[in-house]
């Protein structure tokens, strides 16, 4: 008997989530009180802490989910538990060093990866351990679910294995690509460097989304009665999403004077998301019906709420991917709303669903009445706060865009947005409280050593 | 043996990604604007910009943080002296970083290089009926 390494990752992930939201709240209050901690704990330290810890939350939770799920799917242990433990410790130590470096003001100064480039090396090495572990573990794995007309079984991976495989490989590639700026050829060229940076980032976000969405499908399949992971339609949506996430990055940089065909390609690819949106809306009635059936399941509730956020964020994403609209929304809080809606509404809801599934599967009885009350209230508080938070960001983005076009000075725009920022900070705070209410029972389950289990 | 198929597909996708990335780099590094390399001092300015994590508050071409203003065209719109005053003293929101003369000079050089590369926010664009944008030709 030994504690699952997957759950150790998850524990760390939950701690990162709480810390990320805590720093996020301080940052939000600095919007309305500009002098708050300005010299002792300034925004340029708070923001990277918030962003890096949120990214850590997403990675730790999804990697933990994969380490936990793989042995169950394949019904055999991981290729190397030792390698996974090394991965965990390298991640943890690097994370601590990154936090300390931010606190002391040592930065690499790039968006997302604000830490010194030297700290990317252990991350790359530990990710390489994951690649070895993942691909060696699934080596020889095949399922024979899909049969063609002749009754011959096709050798297919369930779609979530595909998603994890592509997510793991492409994160490795795009993370390295994000450091091309270290080469003078790129460094000495402003437009070239920006384009390459956002090309890598667009795909990089796509890669971690693959890990998260793979977990969503895995949990969805386990909590419902439908074998969705091997349906041809699920595969087509996966490939559509995959192409989108890897090629649709240029909607981030329409504004940069790069080649026209890059903009056109990004625009065309982004519009294919309409197909995904149409499919989700088409299925919505069925999802609601299923929802009623499985409402007793905690993971299913979180997945249902992520579905709501997928629709709202996808609508915004499609609208702001139209270049003629993007030129007005780019650089405003509408982009922040899109980012927050995706990381909290979609990714966090999915990851919490997967953690609830990992911790107790569908056994509601694992939680006391008080814990259940706390979780359900936390769930509603989080979603309502996020809705207010998100709407405020969209509204402040519209206002900022309007005033920018009117040539209003930046400081005046910030003053006119003050009331929006108050709502934004307060809803951010209540969002943190909601998440704490959800996470506390999970942490106590994980730390009470109730989860000692077989890697089998 | 049968297992090899998904791995083959994966390898093909990776290869396609490399080819596609190379095409992108080749394109973006050779556009008219991109061909203009920046001075060593401006490169040094980029280092200073990153060292103090300026992107967490400011934006370049609308990319970055939101608590401070976009800096793409600060030099042409506000002037060097304006930029220098903020760099040396900070503001209500911005701490004073106690930058030395070389750092200030390098940052201003970098801002000049960014300024000459294009404009933001976009104002001089033609919009096509299908929603794409194209920078207006200068008359």
Contacts between the chains, C-beta under 8 A, distances in Angstrom:
chain1	res1	chain2	res2	distance
A	30	B	67	7.1
A	30	B	93	7.9
A	31	B	67	6.3
A	34	B	92	5.0
A	34	B	93	4.3
A	35	B	92	6.8
A	38	B	93	7.0
A	38	B	95	5.6
A	39	B	95	5.4
A	42	B	95	5.1
A	43	B	56	6.7
A	43	B	57	5.7
A	43	B	65	7.6
A	43	B	67	5.5
A	43	B	93	7.4
A	44	B	52	7.0
A	44	B	53	4.6
A	44	B	54	7.3
A	44	B	56	4.5
A	44	B	57	5.7
A	44	B	95	7.9
A	45	B	53	7.7
A	47	B	56	4.1
A	47	B	57	7.5
A	47	B	65	6.0
A	48	B	53	6.4
A	48	B	56	5.8
A	107	B	50	6.6
A	107	B	51	6.3
A	107	B	52	7.1
A	107	B	53	4.0
A	108	B	50	6.4
A	109	B	49	6.6
A	109	B	50	2.8
A	109	B	51	6.1
A	109	B	52	7.2
A	109	B	53	4.7
A	109	B	54	7.1
A	109	B	55	6.2
A	110	B	50	6.7
A	110	B	55	7.0
A	111	B	55	5.6
A	111	B	63	6.8
A	111	B	64	6.3
A	114	B	53	5.7
A	114	B	55	8.0
A	114	B	56	6.7
A	139	B	3	6.8
A	140	B	3	5.8
A	141	B	3	7.4
A	142	B	2	6.6
A	142	B	3	6.1
A	155	B	2	4.9
A	155	B	3	7.1
A	155	B	5	6.2
A	155	B	6	7.7
A	156	B	6	7.8
A	157	B	6	5.5
A	162	B	6	7.5
A	165	B	6	7.6
A	165	B	10	6.2
A	166	B	10	7.1
A	166	B	13	7.1
A	169	B	10	6.7
A	169	B	14	6.5
A	170	B	17	7.5
A	173	B	14	7.1
A	173	B	17	6.8
A	177	B	21	7.1
A	184	B	43	7.9
A	185	B	29	7.4
A	186	B	29	7.6
A	187	B	43	6.2
A	187	B	46	7.1
A	188	B	37	4.7
A	188	B	38	5.7
A	188	B	43	5.9
A	189	B	29	6.2
A	189	B	34	5.2
A	189	B	35	8.0
A	189	B	36	7.9
A	189	B	37	6.2
A	189	B	38	7.3
A	190	B	34	7.8
A	190	B	38	6.2
A	190	B	113	6.0
A	190	B	114	5.9
A	190	B	117	4.8
A	191	B	28	6.8
A	191	B	31	6.8
A	191	B	33	5.0
A	191	B	34	4.4
A	191	B	117	5.5
A	191	B	118	7.2
A	192	B	25	7.7
A	192	B	28	5.0
A	192	B	29	4.4
A	192	B	34	4.4
A	194	B	60	7.2
A	194	B	61	6.5
A	194	B	63	7.2
A	195	B	24	7.4
A	195	B	28	4.3
A	195	B	34	7.9
A	196	B	24	7.7
A	196	B	25	6.4
A	196	B	28	6.8
A	198	B	63	7.0
A	199	B	21	7.3
A	199	B	24	6.0
A	246	B	17	6.8
A	247	B	20	7.6
A	252	B	63	7.3
A	253	B	61	7.3
A	253	B	63	7.4
A	254	B	133	6.7
A	255	B	61	5.5
A	255	B	62	5.9
A	255	B	120	6.0
A	255	B	121	7.9
A	255	B	122	5.8
A	256	B	61	5.4
A	256	B	118	7.0
A	257	B	31	7.1
A	257	B	33	5.0
A	257	B	117	7.1
A	257	B	118	4.5
A	257	B	135	7.0
A	258	B	27	7.7
A	258	B	28	5.2
A	258	B	31	6.5
A	258	B	34	7.8
A	259	B	27	4.8
A	259	B	28	6.5
A	259	B	31	6.0
A	260	B	134	7.4
A	261	B	27	7.7
A	262	B	24	6.8
A	262	B	27	6.8
A	262	B	28	7.2
A	263	B	132	6.9
A	263	B	133	7.7
A	264	B	132	6.6
A	267	B	131	7.2
A	267	B	132	6.4
A	322	B	131	4.5
A	323	B	127	7.8
A	323	B	131	5.8
A	323	B	132	5.1
A	323	B	133	4.5
A	324	B	127	4.3
A	324	B	128	7.8
A	324	B	131	4.5
A	324	B	132	7.2
A	324	B	133	5.9
A	325	B	131	7.5
A	327	B	121	7.4
A	327	B	122	4.3
A	327	B	125	6.0
A	327	B	133	5.9
A	330	B	62	4.5
A	330	B	121	7.7
A	330	B	122	8.0
A	331	B	59	5.6
A	331	B	61	7.8
A	331	B	62	2.7
A	331	B	63	7.4
A	331	B	70	6.0
A	331	B	120	7.2
A	331	B	121	6.6
A	333	B	66	6.4
A	336	B	66	6.4
A	404	B	121	5.5
A	405	B	121	7.4
A	405	B	123	7.6
A	410	B	68	7.8
A	410	B	69	3.8
A	410	B	70	7.9
